[in-house]
C-alpha cells in the first residue's frame, strides 16, 4: 500500500486527475469564467497561468447558460489566447439535461463521450452547476450519496470531474449542500469576486493528502470572438494586484485567514 502512486494532476497542484473537484462561491463572482479558463487550458495543453496541465478532451456540461458558454465564453477564451483554429477542437459543449444518478442519463453522457474518447483514455468534464446534475437537493442525504456514487462511476471510466456550485446565502466559506458532498471532494477551490470591478480571486480551500496552497487574482477582460464579430465575452487575466476582500459578516464565523472584528 505504501507504493501507491502519488496524486496526479490535470492542473498541477490545483485539479486532481481522475477525482472529484469542486469550485464554489457566491453568485456573480465569475466562477464559470474561471471554469472555462481551466477547461480551455486542459483542452489545449496550455499552462493555466503558469501551472502545467495534462492535455485531455474536455466536455462542458452546461445546465445554466449553455448558449453563452458555447457561443461566447469558450470562443472568446480561444481568441484571447491566440489558439489556432485547428487546436480549438478538443473541447465540447453538452447542453442536454444530465442527471448523474439516473442510469439512462449517465449512460447517454458516456455514450456521447465514447464517440470521441477511447476506453482507457482520460477526459475532463465540467458540470456547471452541481444542482442541475442531482436527483434532489444538495442538502438531501440520499441525493448526496447517489451523486457521489454516480461520479465515481464516471471516474472509473477515466473522468476528471470539476463541479461548479454555489455557497449558501448564510456563509461564503463553504459550498452549499450536505456535509457528505462537502467532504467527498478531493480538491475544493473557492472563488470570491467583485462584479462591479470585474475581479475574482481563486483560492485552494483543501486538496486531500496534498500540501497544496495558493491564491490567484484575476481581472476579467472583454474579448471579441473570432467566429462572431461584434460579440464579446469576459476572459480572466492574471493580476497580482487583485487580492481577497474583507470577509462578509456572515462568513466571519468560519474564516481562518483573516481577523474578524467583534
C-alpha positions in Angstrom: 0.0 0.0 0.0 2.9 2.4 0.6 3.9 2.0 -3.1 0.6 3.5 -4.3 1.3 6.3 -6.8 1.2 10.0 -5.6 -1.7 12.1 -6.7 -1.7 13.0 -10.4 -3.0 16.5 -11.5 -4.9 17.7 -14.5 -3.8 21.2 -13.5 -0.6 20.9 -11.4 -1.3 21.4 -7.7 -4.9 22.5 -8.3 -7.2 20.0 -10.1 -6.7 16.3 -9.1 -6.8 13.9 -12.0 -9.4 11.1 -12.0 -11.1 12.6 -9.0 -13.9 14.8 -7.9 -13.0 18.6 -7.8 -15.4 21.4 -6.8 -15.3 25.1 -7.4 -17.6 27.1 -5.1 -18.5 30.7 -4.2 -21.4 33.1 -4.2 -23.3 34.1 -7.3 -21.7 36.7 -9.7 -18.1 36.1 -8.7 -17.1 34.7 -12.2 -16.9 31.0 -11.2 -18.0 29.9 -14.7 -15.4 32.1 -16.4 -12.7 30.5 -14.3 -14.0 27.1 -15.1 -13.9 28.0 -18.8 -10.3 29.1 -18.3 -9.4 25.8 -16.7 -11.2 23.8 -19.4 -9.6 25.8 -22.2 -6.2 25.3 -20.7 -6.6 21.5 -20.3 -8.1 21.1 -23.8 -5.2 22.8 -25.5 -2.4 21.7 -23.1 -1.6 25.4 -22.4 -0.5 26.2 -18.9 -3.1 27.6 -16.5 -1.4 30.9 -15.6 2.0 29.1 -15.3 0.7 25.8 -13.9 1.3 22.8 -16.1 -1.8 21.0 -17.5 -2.4 17.5 -18.7 -4.0 17.8 -22.2 -7.3 16.0 -22.5 -10.6 16.2 -24.3 -12.9 18.5 -22.3 -16.7 18.2 -22.0 -18.5 21.2 -20.6 -22.0 20.2 -19.3 -23.8 23.5 -19.1 -27.2 23.4 -17.4 -27.1 27.1 -16.9 -26.4 29.5 -19.8 -25.3 26.9 -22.3 -25.8 29.3 -25.2 -23.4 31.8 -23.7 -20.8 29.2 -22.8 -20.7 27.6 -26.2 -21.1 30.7 -28.5 -19.2 33.3 -26.5 -17.2 32.2 -23.4 -15.2 29.4 -24.9 -14.8 31.1 -28.2 -13.6 34.3 -26.5 -11.1 32.4 -24.4 -9.6 30.8 -27.6 -9.4 34.2 -29.3 -7.8 35.9 -26.3 -5.1 33.2 -26.1 -4.5 33.1 -29.8 -5.2 29.4 -30.1 -5.1 28.3 -33.8 -8.4 27.1 -35.2 -7.1 23.6 -35.7 -6.2 23.4 -31.9 -9.7 24.5 -30.8 -11.4 21.2 -31.5 -10.7 19.5 -28.2 -13.5 21.0 -26.1 -17.1 20.1 -26.4 -20.4 21.6 -25.1 -23.1 19.3 -23.7 -26.4 21.2 -23.2 -28.9 18.3 -22.7 -30.0 17.6 -19.2 -27.6 15.2 -17.4 -28.7 13.7 -14.1 -25.7 11.6 -12.9 -27.5 9.2 -10.6 -30.0 8.5 -13.4 -28.6 5.4 -15.1 -30.1 6.3 -18.5 -29.0 9.9 -18.4 -25.5 8.9 -17.2 -25.2 6.2 -19.9 -26.3 8.7 -22.6 -23.5 11.0 -21.4 -20.9 8.3 -21.5 -22.1 7.1 -25.0 -21.6 10.7 -26.3 -18.1 10.8 -24.7 -17.2 7.4 -26.2 -17.7 8.8 -29.7 -14.7 10.9 -29.1 -12.7 9.3 -26.3 -11.3 5.7 -26.4 -11.7 3.4 -23.4 -8.7 3.9 -21.1 -8.2 7.5 -22.3 -8.6 10.2 -19.7 -11.0 13.1 -20.2 -12.0 16.2 -18.3 -15.7 17.0 -17.6 -17.1 20.2 -16.1 -20.5 20.2 -14.5 -21.9 23.7 -14.3 -23.8 23.7 -12.0 -24.0 20.8 -9.5 -27.7 21.2 -8.6 -28.7 20.5 -12.2 -27.0 17.1 -12.2 -28.6 15.8 -9.0 -31.8 13.9 -8.3 -32.7 16.0 -5.3 -31.5 18.8 -3.2 -27.8 19.2 -2.4 -28.8 19.1 1.2 -30.5 15.8 1.0 -28.5 12.8 2.4 -29.7 10.3 -0.2 -29.3 12.6 -3.1 -25.7 13.4 -2.0 -24.8 9.8 -1.7 -26.4 9.0 -5.0 -24.4 11.8 -6.8 -21.1 10.8 -5.3 -21.6 7.1 -6.2 -22.5 8.1 -9.8 -19.5 10.4 -10.0 -17.2 7.5 -9.0 -18.6 5.5 -12.0 -17.5 8.3 -14.3 -14.1 8.4 -12.7 -13.7 4.7 -13.2 -14.3 5.4 -16.9 -11.4 7.9 -17.0 -13.1 11.2 -15.9 -11.6 14.1 -14.1 -14.6 16.0 -12.7 -14.8 19.7 -12.0 -18.1 20.7 -10.5 -19.2 24.3 -10.2 -21.6 25.2 -7.3 -22.8 28.0 -5.1 -22.1 28.9 -1.5 -25.0 29.1 0.9 -26.5 32.5 1.5 -25.5 32.3 5.1 -21.9 31.5 4.6 -19.4 32.2 1.8 -16.6 29.9 3.0 -18.0 26.6 2.0 -20.2 25.1 -0.7 -24.0 24.7 -0.5 -25.2 21.2 0.4 -24.9 18.1 2.6 -21.7 17.6 4.6 -21.2 14.3 2.7 -20.8 16.2 -0.5 -18.5 18.8 1.1 -16.2 16.1 2.4 -16.3 13.9 -0.7 -14.3 16.2 -3.0 -10.6 15.6 -3.5 -10.0 19.2 -4.2 -12.0 22.2 -3.1 -11.5 25.6 -4.8 -13.1 28.8 -3.5 -13.8 31.8 -5.6 -14.7 35.3 -4.4 -15.2 38.3 -6.7 -16.4 41.8 -7.3 -18.9 42.1 -10.1 -18.6 45.8 -10.5 -14.8 45.8 -10.6 -14.7 42.6 -12.8 -12.2 40.9 -10.5 -12.0 37.5 -8.9 -9.8 35.5 -6.6 -9.3 31.8 -6.9 -8.1 30.1 -3.7 -7.3 26.5 -2.7 -9.5 25.5 0.2 -8.2 22.0 0.5 -6.7 19.2 -1.5 -6.8 15.8 0.2 -3.4 14.3 1.1 -1.5 17.1 -0.6 0.1 20.2 0.9 -1.1 22.5 -1.9 -2.0 26.1 -1.1 -2.2 29.3 -3.0 -4.4 32.0 -4.4 -4.6 33.8 -7.8 -6.2 37.2 -8.6 -7.8 37.9 -11.9 -9.2 40.9 -13.8 -11.9 39.9 -16.3 -11.2 41.5 -19.7 -13.5 41.8 -22.7 -12.6 39.8 -25.7 -14.3 39.7 -29.1 -14.9 36.2 -30.6 -13.4 35.3 -34.0 -16.5 33.5 -35.1 -19.0 36.3 -34.4 -17.5 39.8 -34.8 -19.2 42.2 -32.5 -19.9 39.5 -29.9 -17.8 39.7 -26.7 -17.3 37.7 -23.5 -15.0 38.1 -20.5 -11.7 36.2 -20.1 -9.7 36.1 -16.8 -6.3 37.8 -16.9 -3.9 37.0 -14.1 -3.5 40.2 -12.0 -1.3 40.3 -9.0 -2.9 43.5 -7.7 -6.2 41.7 -7.1 -6.4 40.5 -3.5 -9.1 38.8 -1.4 -11.6 41.3 0.0 -12.7 41.6 3.6 -14.9 38.7 4.7 -18.6 39.4 4.9 -20.1 39.3 8.4 -21.9 36.1 7.6 -18.6 34.3 6.9 -16.5 35.7 9.8 -17.6 32.7 11.9 -15.8 30.2 9.7 -12.9 32.2 8.1 -9.4 31.4 9.4 -7.2 33.5 7.2 -8.5 37.0 8.3 -9.1 38.6 11.7 -12.8 39.3 12.1 -13.7 42.2 14.3 -16.0 41.5 17.3 
